[in-house]
Amino acid sequence: MVFGKVIRLNRITKRGKMLCIPMDHGFTIGPSKGLDNINDTILKIQSGGASAVLVHKGIIRNLPFPTEMGTIMHMSGSTNQSVAPNRKMKVAGVPEAVRLGADAVSVHINVGSKEEPEMLRDLGVTADECDEWQMPLIAMMYPRGEKIKNPNDPEIVAHVARLGAELGADIIKTVYTGDVESFRKVVKGCPVPIIIAGGPKAENDKELLIMTKEAMDAGAFGVAFGRSVFQHDNPSEMVRALGQIIYEDANVADALKVIPVGKQKR
């Protein structure tokens, strides 16, 4: 028997992997490059072959067209103008995501910040709501806050990933630890699939593709890259190159060929 979660998970993946482009940053930083005309950028990443786009409810509500890729509704946020930017507040609910036709929802938790307890509470409650509505839940688990000295410490990353799984998330998004062996241990210690975050905008295309290849070789389920894609001069080609690695298991050199030499970010 096929249940709702399985059907919806199938809509946000492609060939059993995930290539998600988060574009919820307008909530945090405003209409920066790539987000100023968000509908146009969504079309570009869709044409590149992304399996899903992640946005807030207002963006879904105002789309002029239904997307051909999966839609993930983000349900928490804060702004860079806040006195407590690490405190991610719940700003939407699962029934709302169902009404809007979303295929999954996501929440953001900063482990190690002083606001961690209430964010963990929200994650646990949201996981129960998702089970009730058969809605897949992606937990963005970040080592970030006053207690975190090294956010890429493999032991800390493994802990925050496991924490999200313990509280009922179906997919964990977290940071890459920097090498295949240490990240393989993170994946091994987490009973649900892991996708990696892109972090700050990558210095160049090759660097981003190398990180993607290493994470996939370590057992990652896919990626969720935001600024490195939607602020790229050629988002479609960047998504297509990532897809070569994620869907086709291509090497970095071959994936890089997808982006015309004159358009590569070096």
Secondary structure, DSSP 8 states (H G I E B T S, - for coil): ---HHHHHHHHT-BTTBEEEEE--HHHHH-S-TTTTTHHHHHHHHHHHT-SEEEEEHHHHHT-SS--SSEEEEE-EE--TTSS-TT--EE---HHHHHHHT-SEEEEEEEETSTTHHHHHHHHHHHHHHHHHHT--EEEEEEE-STT-S-TT-HHHHHHHHHHHHHTT-SEEEE---SSHHHHHHHHHT-SS-EEEE--S--SSHHHHHHHHHHHHHTT--EEE--HHHHTSS-HHHHHHHHHHHHHH---HHHHHTTS-GGG---
